[in-house]
Amino acid sequence: MKNIRKNHDGAFKAKVALEAIKGEKTMAQTSSEYGVHVNQIGQWKKHLLAELPSLFSDKRKKVEKQNEELETELYKQIGQLKVELDWLKKKSQILGL
């Protein structure tokens, strides 16, 4: 019999992890209720606790970081295109085009 890997969406993972954090039920009860292995619930819980502080951080920092990354990538592309253009100009002069 094949084991079929289940893909859970983010809302389901958050719901299960939040219930595990509440601690109203044991991990085994939560596992059997949602049909997810105890270790997986533990990983989701750990991930949720690690990411919670970033939810309330300053969003401007995230936007600025994304803009800097985009700007860096664009400058890199501009540099690459400039090098290619200079090479093509040089080769076209050699070939007399």
Phi and psi in radians as a Rosetta constraint file:
Dihedral C 1 N 2 CA 2 C 2 CIRCULARHARMONIC -1.440 0.35
Dihedral N 2 CA 2 C 2 N 3 CIRCULARHARMONIC 2.476 0.35
Dihedral C 2 N 3 CA 3 C 3 CIRCULARHARMONIC -1.558 0.35
Dihedral N 3 CA 3 C 3 N 4 CIRCULARHARMONIC 2.170 0.35
Dihedral C 3 N 4 CA 4 C 4 CIRCULARHARMONIC -1.704 0.35
Dihedral N 4 CA 4 C 4 N 5 CIRCULARHARMONIC 2.147 0.35
Dihedral C 4 N 5 CA 5 C 5 CIRCULARHARMONIC -1.288 0.35
Dihedral N 5 CA 5 C 5 N 6 CIRCULARHARMONIC 2.300 0.35
Dihedral C 5 N 6 CA 6 C 6 CIRCULARHARMONIC -1.669 0.35
Dihedral N 6 CA 6 C 6 N 7 CIRCULARHARMONIC 2.414 0.35
Dihedral C 6 N 7 CA 7 C 7 CIRCULARHARMONIC -1.919 0.35
Dihedral N 7 CA 7 C 7 N 8 CIRCULARHARMONIC 2.048 0.35
Dihedral C 7 N 8 CA 8 C 8 CIRCULARHARMONIC -1.795 0.35
Dihedral N 8 CA 8 C 8 N 9 CIRCULARHARMONIC 2.492 0.35
Dihedral C 8 N 9 CA 9 C 9 CIRCULARHARMONIC -1.384 0.35
Dihedral N 9 CA 9 C 9 N 10 CIRCULARHARMONIC 2.930 0.35
Dihedral C 9 N 10 CA 10 C 10 CIRCULARHARMONIC -1.072 0.35
Dihedral N 10 CA 10 C 10 N 11 CIRCULARHARMONIC -0.629 0.35
Dihedral C 10 N 11 CA 11 C 11 CIRCULARHARMONIC -1.137 0.35
Dihedral N 11 CA 11 C 11 N 12 CIRCULARHARMONIC -0.713 0.35
Dihedral C 11 N 12 CA 12 C 12 CIRCULARHARMONIC -1.142 0.35
Dihedral N 12 CA 12 C 12 N 13 CIRCULARHARMONIC -0.778 0.35
Dihedral C 12 N 13 CA 13 C 13 CIRCULARHARMONIC -1.063 0.35
Dihedral N 13 CA 13 C 13 N 14 CIRCULARHARMONIC -0.750 0.35
Dihedral C 13 N 14 CA 14 C 14 CIRCULARHARMONIC -1.128 0.35
Dihedral N 14 CA 14 C 14 N 15 CIRCULARHARMONIC -0.712 0.35
Dihedral C 14 N 15 CA 15 C 15 CIRCULARHARMONIC -1.089 0.35
Dihedral N 15 CA 15 C 15 N 16 CIRCULARHARMONIC -0.815 0.35
Dihedral C 15 N 16 CA 16 C 16 CIRCULARHARMONIC -1.173 0.35
Dihedral N 16 CA 16 C 16 N 17 CIRCULARHARMONIC -0.767 0.35
Dihedral C 16 N 17 CA 17 C 17 CIRCULARHARMONIC -1.119 0.35
Dihedral N 17 CA 17 C 17 N 18 CIRCULARHARMONIC -0.694 0.35
Dihedral C 17 N 18 CA 18 C 18 CIRCULARHARMONIC -1.137 0.35
Dihedral N 18 CA 18 C 18 N 19 CIRCULARHARMONIC -0.696 0.35
Dihedral C 18 N 19 CA 19 C 19 CIRCULARHARMONIC -1.153 0.35
Dihedral N 19 CA 19 C 19 N 20 CIRCULARHARMONIC -0.629 0.35
Dihedral C 19 N 20 CA 20 C 20 CIRCULARHARMONIC -1.181 0.35
Dihedral N 20 CA 20 C 20 N 21 CIRCULARHARMONIC -0.636 0.35
Dihedral C 20 N 21 CA 21 C 21 CIRCULARHARMONIC -1.191 0.35
Dihedral N 21 CA 21 C 21 N 22 CIRCULARHARMONIC -0.666 0.35
Dihedral C 21 N 22 CA 22 C 22 CIRCULARHARMONIC -1.019 0.35
Dihedral N 22 CA 22 C 22 N 23 CIRCULARHARMONIC -0.667 0.35
Dihedral C 22 N 23 CA 23 C 23 CIRCULARHARMONIC 1.317 0.35
Dihedral N 23 CA 23 C 23 N 24 CIRCULARHARMONIC 0.314 0.35
Dihedral C 23 N 24 CA 24 C 24 CIRCULARHARMONIC -1.226 0.35
Dihedral N 24 CA 24 C 24 N 25 CIRCULARHARMONIC -0.497 0.35
Dihedral C 24 N 25 CA 25 C 25 CIRCULARHARMONIC -2.140 0.35
Dihedral N 25 CA 25 C 25 N 26 CIRCULARHARMONIC 2.812 0.35
Dihedral C 25 N 26 CA 26 C 26 CIRCULARHARMONIC -1.290 0.35
Dihedral N 26 CA 26 C 26 N 27 CIRCULARHARMONIC 2.861 0.35
Dihedral C 26 N 27 CA 27 C 27 CIRCULARHARMONIC -1.097 0.35
Dihedral N 27 CA 27 C 27 N 28 CIRCULARHARMONIC -0.621 0.35
Dihedral C 27 N 28 CA 28 C 28 CIRCULARHARMONIC -1.142 0.35
Dihedral N 28 CA 28 C 28 N 29 CIRCULARHARMONIC -0.714 0.35
Dihedral C 28 N 29 CA 29 C 29 CIRCULARHARMONIC -1.152 0.35
Dihedral N 29 CA 29 C 29 N 30 CIRCULARHARMONIC -0.754 0.35
Dihedral C 29 N 30 CA 30 C 30 CIRCULARHARMONIC -1.102 0.35
Dihedral N 30 CA 30 C 30 N 31 CIRCULARHARMONIC -0.712 0.35
Dihedral C 30 N 31 CA 31 C 31 CIRCULARHARMONIC -1.067 0.35
Dihedral N 31 CA 31 C 31 N 32 CIRCULARHARMONIC -0.827 0.35
Dihedral C 31 N 32 CA 32 C 32 CIRCULARHARMONIC -1.225 0.35
Dihedral N 32 CA 32 C 32 N 33 CIRCULARHARMONIC -0.561 0.35
Dihedral C 32 N 33 CA 33 C 33 CIRCULARHARMONIC -1.173 0.35
Dihedral N 33 CA 33 C 33 N 34 CIRCULARHARMONIC -0.738 0.35
Dihedral C 33 N 34 CA 34 C 34 CIRCULARHARMONIC -1.734 0.35
Dihedral N 34 CA 34 C 34 N 35 CIRCULARHARMONIC -0.120 0.35
Dihedral C 34 N 35 CA 35 C 35 CIRCULARHARMONIC 1.244 0.35
Dihedral N 35 CA 35 C 35 N 36 CIRCULARHARMONIC 0.604 0.35
Dihedral C 35 N 36 CA 36 C 36 CIRCULARHARMONIC -2.162 0.35
Dihedral N 36 CA 36 C 36 N 37 CIRCULARHARMONIC 2.485 0.35
Dihedral C 36 N 37 CA 37 C 37 CIRCULARHARMONIC -1.150 0.35
Dihedral N 37 CA 37 C 37 N 38 CIRCULARHARMONIC 2.593 0.35
Dihedral C 37 N 38 CA 38 C 38 CIRCULARHARMONIC -1.022 0.35
Dihedral N 38 CA 38 C 38 N 39 CIRCULARHARMONIC -0.732 0.35
Dihedral C 38 N 39 CA 39 C 39 CIRCULARHARMONIC -1.092 0.35
Dihedral N 39 CA 39 C 39 N 40 CIRCULARHARMONIC -0.659 0.35
Dihedral C 39 N 40 CA 40 C 40 CIRCULARHARMONIC -1.144 0.35
Dihedral N 40 CA 40 C 40 N 41 CIRCULARHARMONIC -0.726 0.35
Dihedral C 40 N 41 CA 41 C 41 CIRCULARHARMONIC -1.084 0.35
Dihedral N 41 CA 41 C 41 N 42 CIRCULARHARMONIC -0.712 0.35
Dihedral C 41 N 42 CA 42 C 42 CIRCULARHARMONIC -1.078 0.35
Dihedral N 42 CA 42 C 42 N 43 CIRCULARHARMONIC -0.686 0.35
Dihedral C 42 N 43 CA 43 C 43 CIRCULARHARMONIC -1.155 0.35
Dihedral N 43 CA 43 C 43 N 44 CIRCULARHARMONIC -0.763 0.35
Dihedral C 43 N 44 CA 44 C 44 CIRCULARHARMONIC -1.108 0.35
Dihedral N 44 CA 44 C 44 N 45 CIRCULARHARMONIC -0.701 0.35
Dihedral C 44 N 45 CA 45 C 45 CIRCULARHARMONIC -1.103 0.35
Dihedral N 45 CA 45 C 45 N 46 CIRCULARHARMONIC -0.804 0.35
Dihedral C 45 N 46 CA 46 C 46 CIRCULARHARMONIC -1.085 0.35
Dihedral N 46 CA 46 C 46 N 47 CIRCULARHARMONIC -0.744 0.35
Dihedral C 46 N 47 CA 47 C 47 CIRCULARHARMONIC -1.117 0.35
Dihedral N 47 CA 47 C 47 N 48 CIRCULARHARMONIC -0.730 0.35
Dihedral C 47 N 48 CA 48 C 48 CIRCULARHARMONIC -1.087 0.35
Dihedral N 48 CA 48 C 48 N 49 CIRCULARHARMONIC -0.796 0.35
Dihedral C 48 N 49 CA 49 C 49 CIRCULARHARMONIC -1.140 0.35
Dihedral N 49 CA 49 C 49 N 50 CIRCULARHARMONIC -0.581 0.35
Dihedral C 49 N 50 CA 50 C 50 CIRCULARHARMONIC -1.254 0.35
Dihedral N 50 CA 50 C 50 N 51 CIRCULARHARMONIC -0.584 0.35
Dihedral C 50 N 51 CA 51 C 51 CIRCULARHARMONIC -1.585 0.35
Dihedral N 51 CA 51 C 51 N 52 CIRCULARHARMONIC -0.231 0.35
Dihedral C 51 N 52 CA 52 C 52 CIRCULARHARMONIC -1.006 0.35
Dihedral N 52 CA 52 C 52 N 53 CIRCULARHARMONIC -0.789 0.35
Dihedral C 52 N 53 CA 53 C 53 CIRCULARHARMONIC -1.050 0.35
Dihedral N 53 CA 53 C 53 N 54 CIRCULARHARMONIC -0.575 0.35
Dihedral C 53 N 54 CA 54 C 54 CIRCULARHARMONIC -1.254 0.35
Dihedral N 54 CA 54 C 54 N 55 CIRCULARHARMONIC -0.338 0.35
Dihedral C 54 N 55 CA 55 C 55 CIRCULARHARMONIC -1.128 0.35
Dihedral N 55 CA 55 C 55 N 56 CIRCULARHARMONIC -0.559 0.35
Dihedral C 55 N 56 CA 56 C 56 CIRCULARHARMONIC -1.795 0.35
Dihedral N 56 CA 56 C 56 N 57 CIRCULARHARMONIC 0.222 0.35
Dihedral C 56 N 57 CA 57 C 57 CIRCULARHARMONIC -1.381 0.35
Dihedral N 57 CA 57 C 57 N 58 CIRCULARHARMONIC 2.957 0.35
Dihedral C 57 N 58 CA 58 C 58 CIRCULARHARMONIC -1.194 0.35
Dihedral N 58 CA 58 C 58 N 59 CIRCULARHARMONIC 2.086 0.35
Dihedral C 58 N 59 CA 59 C 59 CIRCULARHARMONIC -1.192 0.35
Dihedral N 59 CA 59 C 59 N 60 CIRCULARHARMONIC -0.434 0.35
Dihedral C 59 N 60 CA 60 C 60 CIRCULARHARMONIC -1.080 0.35
Dihedral N 60 CA 60 C 60 N 61 CIRCULARHARMONIC -0.599 0.35
Dihedral C 60 N 61 CA 61 C 61 CIRCULARHARMONIC -1.108 0.35
Dihedral N 61 CA 61 C 61 N 62 CIRCULARHARMONIC -0.706 0.35
Dihedral C 61 N 62 CA 62 C 62 CIRCULARHARMONIC -1.128 0.35
Dihedral N 62 CA 62 C 62 N 63 CIRCULARHARMONIC -0.775 0.35
Dihedral C 62 N 63 CA 63 C 63 CIRCULARHARMONIC -1.139 0.35
Dihedral N 63 CA 63 C 63 N 64 CIRCULARHARMONIC -0.749 0.35
Dihedral C 63 N 64 CA 64 C 64 CIRCULARHARMONIC -1.099 0.35
Dihedral N 64 CA 64 C 64 N 65 CIRCULARHARMONIC -0.703 0.35
Dihedral C 64 N 65 CA 65 C 65 CIRCULARHARMONIC -1.124 0.35
Dihedral N 65 CA 65 C 65 N 66 CIRCULARHARMONIC -0.751 0.35
Dihedral C 65 N 66 CA 66 C 66 CIRCULARHARMONIC -1.111 0.35
Dihedral N 66 CA 66 C 66 N 67 CIRCULARHARMONIC -0.716 0.35
Dihedral C 66 N 67 CA 67 C 67 CIRCULARHARMONIC -1.127 0.35
Dihedral N 67 CA 67 C 67 N 68 CIRCULARHARMONIC -0.703 0.35
Dihedral C 67 N 68 CA 68 C 68 CIRCULARHARMONIC -1.112 0.35
Dihedral N 68 CA 68 C 68 N 69 CIRCULARHARMONIC -0.729 0.35
Dihedral C 68 N 69 CA 69 C 69 CIRCULARHARMONIC -1.122 0.35
Dihedral N 69 CA 69 C 69 N 70 CIRCULARHARMONIC -0.732 0.35
Dihedral C 69 N 70 CA 70 C 70 CIRCULARHARMONIC -1.118 0.35
Dihedral N 70 CA 70 C 70 N 71 CIRCULARHARMONIC -0.784 0.35
Dihedral C 70 N 71 CA 71 C 71 CIRCULARHARMONIC -1.084 0.35
Dihedral N 71 CA 71 C 71 N 72 CIRCULARHARMONIC -0.736 0.35
Dihedral C 71 N 72 CA 72 C 72 CIRCULARHARMONIC -1.083 0.35
Dihedral N 72 CA 72 C 72 N 73 CIRCULARHARMONIC -0.771 0.35
Dihedral C 72 N 73 CA 73 C 73 CIRCULARHARMONIC -1.108 0.35
Dihedral N 73 CA 73 C 73 N 74 CIRCULARHARMONIC -0.733 0.35
Dihedral C 73 N 74 CA 74 C 74 CIRCULARHARMONIC -1.145 0.35
Dihedral N 74 CA 74 C 74 N 75 CIRCULARHARMONIC -0.722 0.35
Dihedral C 74 N 75 CA 75 C 75 CIRCULARHARMONIC -1.108 0.35
Dihedral N 75 CA 75 C 75 N 76 CIRCULARHARMONIC -0.644 0.35
Dihedral C 75 N 76 CA 76 C 76 CIRCULARHARMONIC -1.099 0.35
Dihedral N 76 CA 76 C 76 N 77 CIRCULARHARMONIC -0.777 0.35
Dihedral C 76 N 77 CA 77 C 77 CIRCULARHARMONIC -1.133 0.35
Dihedral N 77 CA 77 C 77 N 78 CIRCULARHARMONIC -0.708 0.35
Dihedral C 77 N 78 CA 78 C 78 CIRCULARHARMONIC -1.063 0.35
Dihedral N 78 CA 78 C 78 N 79 CIRCULARHARMONIC -0.787 0.35
Dihedral C 78 N 79 CA 79 C 79 CIRCULARHARMONIC -1.061 0.35
Dihedral N 79 CA 79 C 79 N 80 CIRCULARHARMONIC -0.764 0.35
Dihedral C 79 N 80 CA 80 C 80 CIRCULARHARMONIC -1.107 0.35
Dihedral N 80 CA 80 C 80 N 81 CIRCULARHARMONIC -0.757 0.35
Dihedral C 80 N 81 CA 81 C 81 CIRCULARHARMONIC -1.151 0.35
Dihedral N 81 CA 81 C 81 N 82 CIRCULARHARMONIC -0.643 0.35
Dihedral C 81 N 82 CA 82 C 82 CIRCULARHARMONIC -1.114 0.35
Dihedral N 82 CA 82 C 82 N 83 CIRCULARHARMONIC -0.751 0.35
Dihedral C 82 N 83 CA 83 C 83 CIRCULARHARMONIC -1.099 0.35
Dihedral N 83 CA 83 C 83 N 84 CIRCULARHARMONIC -0.765 0.35
Dihedral C 83 N 84 CA 84 C 84 CIRCULARHARMONIC -1.125 0.35
Dihedral N 84 CA 84 C 84 N 85 CIRCULARHARMONIC -0.707 0.35
Dihedral C 84 N 85 CA 85 C 85 CIRCULARHARMONIC -1.119 0.35
Dihedral N 85 CA 85 C 85 N 86 CIRCULARHARMONIC -0.785 0.35
Dihedral C 85 N 86 CA 86 C 86 CIRCULARHARMONIC -1.066 0.35
Dihedral N 86 CA 86 C 86 N 87 CIRCULARHARMONIC -0.697 0.35
Dihedral C 86 N 87 CA 87 C 87 CIRCULARHARMONIC -1.124 0.35
Dihedral N 87 CA 87 C 87 N 88 CIRCULARHARMONIC -0.759 0.35
Dihedral C 87 N 88 CA 88 C 88 CIRCULARHARMONIC -1.142 0.35
Dihedral N 88 CA 88 C 88 N 89 CIRCULARHARMONIC -0.684 0.35
Dihedral C 88 N 89 CA 89 C 89 CIRCULARHARMONIC -1.078 0.35
Dihedral N 89 CA 89 C 89 N 90 CIRCULARHARMONIC -0.775 0.35
Dihedral C 89 N 90 CA 90 C 90 CIRCULARHARMONIC -1.105 0.35
Dihedral N 90 CA 90 C 90 N 91 CIRCULARHARMONIC -0.795 0.35
Dihedral C 90 N 91 CA 91 C 91 CIRCULARHARMONIC -1.177 0.35
Dihedral N 91 CA 91 C 91 N 92 CIRCULARHARMONIC -0.608 0.35
Dihedral C 91 N 92 CA 92 C 92 CIRCULARHARMONIC -1.216 0.35
Dihedral N 92 CA 92 C 92 N 93 CIRCULARHARMONIC -0.584 0.35
Dihedral C 92 N 93 CA 93 C 93 CIRCULARHARMONIC -1.206 0.35
Dihedral N 93 CA 93 C 93 N 94 CIRCULARHARMONIC -0.679 0.35
Dihedral C 93 N 94 CA 94 C 94 CIRCULARHARMONIC -1.145 0.35
Dihedral N 94 CA 94 C 94 N 95 CIRCULARHARMONIC -0.691 0.35
Dihedral C 94 N 95 CA 95 C 95 CIRCULARHARMONIC -1.439 0.35
Dihedral N 95 CA 95 C 95 N 96 CIRCULARHARMONIC -0.156 0.35
Dihedral C 95 N 96 CA 96 C 96 CIRCULARHARMONIC 1.312 0.35
Dihedral N 96 CA 96 C 96 N 97 CIRCULARHARMONIC 0.572 0.35
